[in-house]
């Protein structure tokens, strides 16, 4: 198991040492680029459309695939997605979605089921309105990131833009693995169809 999943700085041969990242989605496809606070490209991915089983690779700045996110089952209504190390083919993180009409919540867990964090939508009213009225889907999403003991350790905040642009801020860098958190944030956006 990677050091990062036990509180270190790296995972999957990729070092993410920043506390702030910006994620930009292309205008017409689920293609994402992740930049650190200095504007350096650190991750990129493209979600393949119309696949029976959801799966998309994450590449580093050089275009080398380092991990992928994939649905655990063909028709995964429960919402379990695995972050899989490209080199070892081992699951290093599981994303589980728990949606209601008013609330979007994702749980980030180790493969053994231990909860690392939750990513929860901030506004029940906005989530309900987005569900009812497509026109309001352009409103930026905002999520709180909480450690397993309930402390807020960061946030994901969308910006007003024609394409999805959002910022990931990590307030407590030692609380969660950065790579897993950043990959999870991009996967959540793609899987929710935001």
C-alpha positions in Angstrom: 0.0 0.0 0.0 1.2 3.5 -0.8 2.7 5.7 1.8 0.2 8.4 1.0 -2.7 6.3 2.1 -1.0 6.2 5.5 -0.4 10.0 5.7 2.6 10.5 3.4 2.9 12.8 0.4 3.0 10.5 -2.7 0.9 7.8 -4.3 1.2 6.0 -7.6 4.5 7.6 -8.6 2.8 11.0 -8.6 3.7 13.8 -6.1 1.1 16.3 -5.3 2.5 18.6 -2.6 0.3 21.7 -3.0 -2.7 22.6 -0.8 -4.6 24.2 -3.7 -5.6 22.9 -7.1 -7.7 24.2 -10.0 -9.6 21.8 -12.2 -10.7 22.8 -15.7 -13.1 20.8 -17.8 -13.1 21.2 -21.6 -16.2 22.9 -23.0 -17.7 20.0 -24.9 -16.3 16.8 -23.4 -15.6 15.3 -20.1 -11.9 16.0 -20.4 -10.3 17.5 -17.3 -6.9 19.1 -16.5 -5.7 19.7 -13.0 -3.3 22.5 -12.2 -1.4 23.3 -9.0 -1.3 26.8 -7.4 1.6 27.8 -9.7 -0.3 26.9 -12.8 1.6 23.7 -13.6 -0.4 20.8 -15.1 -0.3 17.9 -12.7 -3.1 15.5 -13.8 -5.3 15.0 -16.8 -8.1 12.7 -17.7 -10.8 12.1 -20.3 -14.0 10.2 -19.4 -15.0 7.9 -22.2 -18.6 8.5 -23.1 -21.2 5.8 -23.8 -19.3 3.0 -22.0 -21.3 0.2 -20.4 -18.9 0.2 -17.4 -17.7 3.6 -16.3 -13.9 3.8 -16.5 -11.4 6.6 -17.2 -7.6 6.9 -16.9 -5.6 9.7 -15.1 -2.3 10.7 -16.7 0.5 12.8 -15.3 1.7 16.0 -17.1 3.8 13.9 -19.5 0.8 11.8 -20.5 1.8 8.7 -18.7 -1.2 6.9 -17.2 -0.7 6.6 -13.4 -4.2 5.4 -12.3 -7.7 4.9 -13.4 -11.2 5.3 -11.9 -13.7 2.5 -12.8 -17.1 1.4 -11.7 -16.8 -1.7 -9.5 -19.8 -3.4 -11.3 -21.4 -3.2 -14.8 -24.5 -1.5 -13.6 -23.3 0.2 -10.5 -26.4 1.8 -9.0 -24.9 1.7 -5.6 -22.2 4.1 -6.8 -19.0 2.3 -5.9 -16.0 3.4 -8.0 -12.4 2.2 -7.5 -9.3 4.2 -8.0 -6.9 1.6 -9.4 -3.1 1.9 -9.5 -2.1 1.5 -13.2 1.2 -0.2 -12.3 0.0 -2.8 -9.8 -3.7 -3.0 -10.8 -4.6 -2.8 -7.1 -7.5 -0.7 -5.8 -6.1 2.1 -3.6 -9.3 4.1 -2.9 -13.1 3.4 -3.2 -15.6 6.2 -3.9 -19.1 5.5 -2.7 -22.0 7.9 -3.6 -25.0 8.4 -1.3 -27.5 10.7 -3.0 -30.8 12.0 -1.9 -33.0 14.6 -3.6 -31.5 17.2 -1.2 -28.0 16.0 -0.6 -25.0 14.7 -2.5 -22.5 12.8 -0.4 -19.4 10.8 -1.4 -17.4 8.6 0.9 -13.7 8.0 0.2 -12.6 4.7 1.7 -9.6 2.5 1.8 -10.1 -0.9 0.1 -10.6 -2.5 3.5 -13.6 -0.2 4.1 -11.9 2.3 6.5 -13.4 5.8 5.8 -10.8 8.4 5.0 -13.2 11.3 4.2 -16.5 12.5 3.0 -17.3 15.0 0.3 -20.7 16.6 0.9 -22.7 19.2 -1.0 -23.2 22.3 1.0 -26.7 23.4 0.1 -29.7 21.2 0.2 -31.9 23.8 -1.4 -29.6 24.3 -4.4 -29.3 20.5 -4.9 -33.1 20.2 -4.9 -33.5 23.1 -7.3 -30.8 21.6 -9.6 -32.6 18.3 -9.6 -35.9 20.0 -10.5 -34.8 22.7 -13.0 -32.1 22.0 -15.6 -31.6 25.7 -16.2 -30.1 25.9 -12.7 -27.5 23.2 -13.3 -25.0 26.0 -14.3 -24.9 27.2 -10.7 -21.5 26.2 -9.2 -21.4 23.2 -6.9 -19.8 23.6 -3.5 -18.7 20.7 -1.3 -17.1 20.4 2.1 -14.4 17.8 2.7 -14.5 16.2 6.1 -12.1 13.8 7.7 -13.4 10.5 9.2 -13.8 12.3 12.6 -16.0 15.0 11.1 -13.5 17.8 11.0 -13.7 20.1 7.9 -10.3 19.7 6.2 -11.0 21.3 2.8 -13.5 22.3 0.2 -14.3 22.0 -3.5 -15.8 25.2 -4.9 -17.1 25.7 -8.4 -16.7 29.0 -10.3 -19.2 30.7 -12.6 -18.0 29.7 -16.0 -19.2 28.3 -19.4 -17.2 25.2 -18.6 -16.7 23.5 -15.2 -13.8 25.3 -13.3 -13.4 24.6 -9.7 -10.9 24.9 -6.9 -9.8 22.3 -4.4 -8.5 23.6 -1.2 -6.9 21.4 1.5 -6.8 23.1 4.9 -5.3 20.2 6.8 -2.7 18.6 4.5 -1.8 15.8 6.9 -5.4 14.6 7.3 -5.9 13.1 3.8 -3.9 11.8 0.9 -3.8 14.7 -1.6 -3.7 12.5 -4.8 -6.7 10.5 -3.7 -8.6 13.7 -2.8 -7.8 15.5 -6.1 -8.6 12.4 -8.2 -11.8 11.9 -6.2 -12.9 15.4 -6.8 -12.5 15.1 -10.6 -14.2 11.7 -10.6 -17.1 13.1 -8.6 -17.6 15.9 -11.1 -17.5 13.5 -14.0 -19.7 10.9 -12.5 -22.3 13.4 -11.4 -22.3 14.8 -14.9 -21.8 18.4 -13.6 
